[in-house]
Amino acid sequence: MKDIAFVLYPGFTILDMVGPLQVLSALAAFDPQYRTVVLGEDGGPVGTDTPLGVTASHTFDEVPEPYAVFVPGGGVPTIAALGDEKLLDRIRAMADHAEIVGSVCTGSLILGAAGLLDGRRATTHWMCRHLLPKFGATPVAERWVRDGKVVTAAGVAAGIDMALFMVQELAGEDVARQVQLLIEYDPQPPLGGIDWADVDIAARRPLVDGWLQAGLADHPELLADLAG
């Protein structure tokens, strides 16, 4: 059995996990060697950035060596997780054995804090790409980026695209197209696509700086490294 694991921690953005979880869960219908699991420290509910809580299917100790591990992102709680050494140790241990190590949105910052992005190309939410070099990564403004066994997705909904790419990598284009059809993933946003030329990224830096200040108040050295 090849376990594809998603990591829970308090306050993460739920779509970062649920989007790719839905895509990769469908993989088992075509290739039963793959199983998706959701990992937490215990069986209790974990809060998200919505009113919906999530309960892990397994503990970290029950699935210590997954085939693939994915980390969702979020706002202030994700920044706070950069200083959570217990969580980082869990991710490092799984990454040592995993064939694929991935993230969605600012989950890449957690991979960076775990020392897994040094020397790699990576992406994250557009407001936080400037933080990636702090972890030795080369930031790339792409929907998803694969560098070796590490695959990172940009903000939130980009996790669905990344997961479909992974299905294609693991099971082929035909299966990936069937999964896309099953979930009817055919984006047609009512306002059209994002006009990136009109997005003032620098104007959002104070918001990100506020996240850093709030999330890392108990980790002044890390705060100084990232905010400096």
Secondary structure, 3 states (H helix, E strand, C coil): CEEEEEECCCCECHHHHHHHHHHHHCHHHHCCCEEEEEEECCCCEECECCCCCEECCEECCCCCCCCEEEECCCCHHHHHHCCCHHHHHHHHHHHHHCCEEEEECCHHHHHHHCCCCCCCEECCCHHHHHHHHHHCCEECCCCEEEECCEEEECCCCHHHHHHHHHHHHHHCHHHHHHHHHHCCCCCCCCCCCCCHHHCCCHHHHHHHHHHHHHHCCCCHHHHHHHHC
